[in-house]
């Protein structure tokens, strides 16, 4: 966001993009990370599912803050999508291996 | 960079707080009422007030079920306890039709005629569903996530936390004193606000974050539930057999638990050879919300399964949801939750008020810019209070024999709320609108004990005399709330004048 006289300028496109990043991108990252975490936790499956799900909301909160703290809306999206895709890429083969 | 981060968090806090503040106020206030949902339900059913504590006659309940629902596939018997003195039986038929319910005198098993009402459960369901079923649950979940973000950003921008908390300046400028109120209520109960919001989300993790379920349980939470709860599921055989004594089974279950009280008994396929009886323990003496269960063969009385919750993640989850649901039976803690919930509601409301006041004091332009926000503030904060009071009034005023009475009570709530919203939009003078609605709410709450006196035998003169604090508590709280709201209305009347002065004086300064 640009700085003018110390107060931030917030063009509506920037705001809309960050809101979408927080809501959708944040959810996507949280969902994929939760799934990834469920797969790698060395616990019985119902325990792993619960443990990962409980942690997820903390991650989502962080993602929302990131979307607005990032220095540009592009960076906001990248910071959420790249790890999300990373989690998916790792989780898919894991899922195929672990789930009968 | 640090300044920029704080500025971004300030922006997010302000706008996230504004857009979701109205929703969050509603969720917090109805949640606060839900702390005493059972007391409210009891207060709203005066026909039950004659019940006195007595040993439970489970056999009589079973006889009623056998008489009323011999062919039903599922029977439930909910045992009475301190907060809910009646015994409730319900059943569901083979074709999965409507579930039917009757309230019984726990000592005699006689059916009691009670006026139809949703009671405190109306606020409970509204609190997490907003009367919109699954969609409502999603909306509440989204609001809860914004609340977590608002709490986190609030901490970031008010990092002078302790200094802020000890500075409450009610005589300072309007904006300053509302800001102080917002900070104080936020900081004072910060652990509560964080925990209650986080645990609220955790309760519905299976709706909001089902990734693990999708991977391991084919997306069906029912599969996971079956695995965790280990319910014994036996099919109906069609061979009739007599049901064992439920009272005896209940006694044997209690032995398994080494102390503890039964909450409910479920009988599946009663009268069949494969009848299965679940006796479930009340989870009110521990923080973890786990209902231990003993499952019996309904014909022979053999123990089929003894289930207690286990596993570190499951126990953690149970404690987290226990912290939110507060089934833990402790009067002082319950009142603390009520007080903290009110503080949270005040924090949210002052946040929305602050948004308007900050802009009103800083420039003279566009009344319409913040007029919408101000109207919404009045409609949501004051309007909801009026509607809640109206809900209680409707419980005493709607005749007992009106069909669909419970629905009419809810309709009264929504109608009154709508009227308040219309009033908030049409009234030109906002501070008068605030005052009028707050006075209306105050009057309705303060006069409720009087209405009680006129319409029932469970009014304060009776309940205080016999020290029935559950009932007296509702009346007394209404009196206290009414008094506080009168005080708030009076205060707003006083504070309107300085604000107008500052607007007119800045117009003079701006000058020709």
Boltz contact constraints between the chains, C-beta under 6 A:
constraints:
  - contact:
      token1: [A, 8]
      token2: [B, 7]
      max_distance: 6.0
  - contact:
      token1: [A, 31]
      token2: [B, 211]
      max_distance: 6.0
  - contact:
      token1: [A, 34]
      token2: [B, 209]
      max_distance: 6.0
  - contact:
      token1: [A, 34]
      token2: [B, 211]
      max_distance: 6.0
  - contact:
      token1: [A, 35]
      token2: [B, 211]
      max_distance: 6.0
  - contact:
      token1: [A, 35]
      token2: [B, 215]
      max_distance: 6.0
  - contact:
      token1: [A, 38]
      token2: [B, 212]
      max_distance: 6.0
  - contact:
      token1: [A, 45]
      token2: [B, 216]
      max_distance: 6.0
  - contact:
      token1: [A, 46]
      token2: [B, 224]
      max_distance: 6.0
  - contact:
      token1: [A, 46]
      token2: [B, 227]
      max_distance: 6.0
  - contact:
      token1: [A, 46]
      token2: [B, 228]
      max_distance: 6.0
  - contact:
      token1: [A, 47]
      token2: [B, 311]
      max_distance: 6.0
  - contact:
      token1: [A, 47]
      token2: [B, 313]
      max_distance: 6.0
  - contact:
      token1: [A, 49]
      token2: [B, 212]
      max_distance: 6.0
  - contact:
      token1: [A, 50]
      token2: [B, 313]
      max_distance: 6.0
  - contact:
      token1: [A, 50]
      token2: [B, 317]
      max_distance: 6.0
  - contact:
      token1: [A, 51]
      token2: [B, 313]
      max_distance: 6.0
  - contact:
      token1: [A, 52]
      token2: [B, 212]
      max_distance: 6.0
  - contact:
      token1: [A, 53]
      token2: [B, 205]
      max_distance: 6.0
  - contact:
      token1: [A, 53]
      token2: [B, 209]
      max_distance: 6.0
  - contact:
      token1: [A, 53]
      token2: [B, 212]
      max_distance: 6.0
  - contact:
      token1: [A, 54]
      token2: [B, 202]
      max_distance: 6.0
  - contact:
      token1: [A, 56]
      token2: [B, 209]
      max_distance: 6.0
  - contact:
      token1: [A, 57]
      token2: [B, 201]
      max_distance: 6.0
  - contact:
      token1: [A, 60]
      token2: [B, 145]
      max_distance: 6.0
  - contact:
      token1: [A, 61]
      token2: [B, 148]
      max_distance: 6.0
  - contact:
      token1: [A, 61]
      token2: [B, 149]
      max_distance: 6.0
  - contact:
      token1: [A, 61]
      token2: [B, 152]
      max_distance: 6.0
  - contact:
      token1: [A, 64]
      token2: [B, 149]
      max_distance: 6.0
  - contact:
      token1: [A, 68]
      token2: [B, 8]
      max_distance: 6.0
  - contact:
      token1: [A, 68]
      token2: [B, 12]
      max_distance: 6.0
  - contact:
      token1: [A, 69]
      token2: [B, 5]
      max_distance: 6.0
  - contact:
      token1: [A, 69]
      token2: [B, 8]
      max_distance: 6.0
  - contact:
      token1: [A, 95]
      token2: [B, 215]
      max_distance: 6.0
